[in-house]
Amino acid sequence: MPRIAAPTVKEHRDHQHEAILDAVGAILAEQGYEGVELAVVGERVGLARTSLYRYARDRDELVAQWLERAFGPAMADAQSVLGSSDAPVERLVTWLEGQLEFAAAPRDGAAARLMAEFDHLPEQIQALVIDGHRPLRDALAATVEEALASQPERDPALVLALLDGIAGAATRQAASGFSAQLRAETRHAVTSLLSGEA
């Protein structure tokens, strides 16, 4: 039996898996999706390619695992915020502020590289990203509908699309730093949109 570098086999495998996903993230940042080859990942972590099959069948499964690790906690936090008992407008503002803090946090560039290549990724990876965001999209749509409950003349789908526009613009700004001014302007934009005030 090969030597393990942890008190238990399970801990050893968990540490090895983390090292593999770290390598996948580094390769994504440097070379993009096409650079993630099992042989290259194995070389980075000191494993034979055949040993990697204990952790993933192929490149797509490795990238899927990396995506889950990279975005899973943030998605869970966002859904928790949107499902809280706060007023719907406050939940949406808090959700967006969380997105901006995430965008402003230092990263290794892997997520940005993968998203920049999104249109060229295999359909199964695109589907994973889309499916991974679906529960959040559903929670956002429900929260927007709740926020507009007293304004039946308004179209929640259109308002959600406009909220997306605010979120996208604010996220691009946050990549250079999440300032107090950006926080205030974002809050104002979201509350104005949802209140229907001119």
N, C-alpha and C positions, 0 to 999 in steps of 0.2 A: 504494500500500500504506500502511495507517495506521502511524503511529509506534508503536514498541514501547518499553516502559520496562524492558528487560532485555537482556542481551547476545545472547540467542537468542530466536527465536519460541517455542520450547518453554518456556523459562523465563518468558517473558512470559505465556503461557497458564497455566502453573502458578501464577504469582503472582495472575493474574486469578481463577483458580478458587478459590484460598484466600480471596481477598477476597469472592467470592460466597458461599462457605460461612460466612465470618464474618458476613456480612449475614443469611444464613438463621438462624444461631444467635441473633443479636440480635433478629430479628423473632419467632422462637419464644419467646424469653424475655419479650418485651413483649406480644405479641398471641396467642401460641399458633399452632397449626397453620393455622387459617383465615387468619391474617394473612400467611402466606407466599404472596404472589402474585408472578408473574414481573415485572410492571411495578414493584412496590414494591422487589423485590430489585434490579432494574436501576437504579432511581433511586438507591438507596443506594450502588451501586458505580460509577455513571456510565456504564452501558451501556444501549443500546437493548434493548427486550424481545426483538427479533429476534436480537440478538447472543447473548442467553442461551441460545438454542436450540443453540449450539455446545457448550454444557456440560451441558444437561439438556433433556429433552422437555417436562417439566411440573413442577408443584409437588411431586408425589410423588417424582419422581426426585431433585429437589434435597434433599428431606428425607431420602431414603434415603442420599444421598451424605454429608449432614451426620451422620447416625447412624453411618455407617461411620467417618468421621473422629473423631467424638466417643468412640465406644466400642471401635473396632477394637483399638487398642493395649492397652487394659485387658483386653479379652477374650483377646488373644494372651498377655499376661503371665499371666493366670489359668490358661489351659490349659497353659502352660509349667510353672507351679508344680505343678499337679495331675499332670503327666506326669513329674515329677522322680523321682529314686531314693530320696528320703526315705521314712520310714515313712508309711503312709497317713494316720494321725491327724495327724501333723505337717504333711503336705501340706494337709489340710483346714483346720487352724488357720492356716497361713500364707496360704492362699487367702482366708479370712475376714478376716484382718488387712489384707490388701491391699484388700479391698472397703471396709473401714472407713476406711482412709487415703484412698481415692478419695472416699468420702462426706463426709469431713471437709475435703477440699481446696476452696478457694474456686472457685466456678463462676459462670457468668453467669446461671444460672437456666433456661436453655433445656431441659436434660434434665429437671429437676424439673417444668417446665410441661408438657412432652410426656408424661411418665409420669402426671401428674395427669389429663390428658385421654385417657389410653389407651383407655378403654372407648368413647369417642366418636370415635376416629380411624377413618378408612376401613379396611376389612378388609385392603387390600393393605399399608398401613403397619403395622398390627398384626402381619400375617404376617411382614413384614421384621424386626420386633423379635423375634418368637418364633423365627424361623428363625436369626437372628443369635445367639441365646442357645442354640440346640440343641446345638452342639458342646460348649459349656461344661456344659450339663445332662448330656450323655452322660458327660463326663469326671468330673463330680461323682458321678453314679450309680455309675460303675465304681470310683471311689476309696472310696465308702461300702461297696460290696460287698467290696472288698479289706479294708477295716478290720474288717468283720464276719465275715471268713472263718472265724475260730475260734469264732464264735457262731452256729451254723447254725439255732438256734431263733428268731433275730431276723429281722424283715422289713426288708430294705434300703430298700424304697420308703417304708415308714412312717418309718424313721429319717431318710431324706432329707427327707421332709416336715417332720419336727421340726427338722432342721438349717436348713431354710428359715425356720422360725419364729424360731429363734435369730438367723439372719442378718438377717432383717427388723427385729427389735427392736433389735439392736445397731447396724444401719445408721441407724435413726432417732435413736438416741442419739448416734452419731458425727457427725451433721449439726451438733450443737452443740459438737463438739470430740472428738478421739480421745485420751482421757486414759489414763494408766497403769492406773487402776482399771478402766476399760472393757476395756482389753486383757487384764488379768488375769482378769476375770470371764468374758469371752468365751472365753478359752482354757480356763478351768475348765468352762464349760458344754459346750463341744464335746468335750473329753476325757472328761467324765463320761458324756455321751450315748453316745459310741462305745464306751466301756469296759463299759457296762451296769451301772456301779456305782450303787447307790441313793444 
